[in-house]
Amino acid sequence: MKMKIISKSGRVPRYETEGAAGFDISAYLDEPLTLKPGDRMLVPTGLYFEVPQGYEAQVRARSGLAIRHGLGLVNGIGTIDSDYRGEVRVPMINWGNEPYTINDGERIAQVVINRFERVDLELSDKLSDTERGEGGFGHTGK
């Protein structure tokens, strides 16, 4: 499957290994951007995607930045819908204890492409019974 992109920087995102599920995307900055602990910022990438109909592009944190520096995504995982044509911007947060400076071209997130199904929502007064029922949030123990 092919997906059209526009890259203002001329950099083309790529899968870093043969088995990688996601391709890395990089910051597109005029000058370095520093995230202090607790700061949240939309980091531009200079990328524009044409996600195929029936698919979504999930923007996810990079594990190395998360574990080494406490950088993550404000919304956990972001979805780029197939009808969105604006710039891909990454909503980053510094959960760490130290400021972190992002430089132009630095890989800041990864994108995984997923097929999805849409459902017809049907209003009801009752849901079917299951063994689990309403049990959640640790109901099965440690």
N, C-alpha and C positions, 0 to 999 in steps of 0.2 A: 504494500500500500504506500502511496506517496502522499505527502502533505506539503502544500505550498507555504513558504514563509517569506517574509521581508526582513532583512537584517540591516539596520542603519549603520552598524559598525563594519559590515562586510564579513563578520565572523559567522560561521555556520555551526550551530550546535551539533554535538556528536555524542555517540555512545562511546564511553571510555574503554569498555571491555566487550568481548564477544558475547558474554552472558548478561550484560547489563539490561535491566528492564526499562530504565529511564535514561534520557539524554540530558547532559548538563547544560544549563544556561548561565550566562555571565552578565555581570553588571555593565551598564553602558553609562559612564559618568564623565562629566567635564572635569571634575576634580574629586579627590578622595572624599568619602562620606564616613563619618565616625558615628557609631551607635554606642551611646553610653548605656550602662546597665539600666534596664527598664524601658529604654527608648524603642519606639515603633516607627518605622518609615516604609514608604513605598519606594522600592529600589527599581529604577528603570532598567530595561534590558535592551531597548532598541529593536525588539523583536515583535513581529506581527504574524499571527498564525491563521491559516485557513483550515481549521479542524474539519475533517470529513463529517458529513451528516451521519448521525447514529453513533458518534464517538464523542468523548470528552478528553481534554488534556488536563491531567492532574498535576499541579505544581506542588512539589514536596521539598522538605528540607534536605540538605546534604548531611549525611550522618557525621562526617568528619568535622564540619563546622559546629554541629550540634554538641558533640561530645567534647571537643577540644576547647570551644569558645562560648558555648551556651547559646548559639544563634539558631533561631527557629522561625517558623512562620506563625504570624499572629493567629491565623485561622486554622492552623494544623495542616490541612490540605486544601488548596484552592482549586476550583474548577474553572476551566476555560471552555465555554460552550461553543458549539459549532457555528453559531450565528454572531459571535463576538469578533470584531475586526480591529479593535483598539490595540494599543501597545500592551504587551505583557509586562506588568510591573509586579514585583514580588513584595508582599507585605511582611517584612522581617521584624523580628524582635530580638533584643539582646537579653536573654534570661541569665547571662553570666554575671560575674562580679567585676569584670574589667571592661573598659571601653574596647571596641573593636573597630578598626578602620577597614572599609571595603574600598578596593581600588578598581579602576576601570579594567575590564577584561577578567576580573576574578570570578570564578565559578561560584554562584551563590545558591543555586537550587537545581533540582532535577525535574524533568517532566516525563510522566508516564501516560501513554495513550491507552484509553479503555473504551470498549464497546459498552453501550448501556441499553437498557430496555425501558420504555415508557409504559406506564400502567393507566388504566381507566379507574379513577377513584370512585368508589361506590359508597354512599352514605348508608350506615346500618345502625341498628339499635343493639346488636349483639355480635360478638366475635366467636369463632369456634373455640371449643375447649381443648387444652393440651395438658400434658402431664406437668409441665413447668408452670403454666398459668401466668401469674403476675410476678413470679420470683425473678429477681435480678440483683445486680450489684453485690455479688458475693454469696448468693443464695446456695451455691453448691459447696461452700466451705473453702478452706485453704488448699 
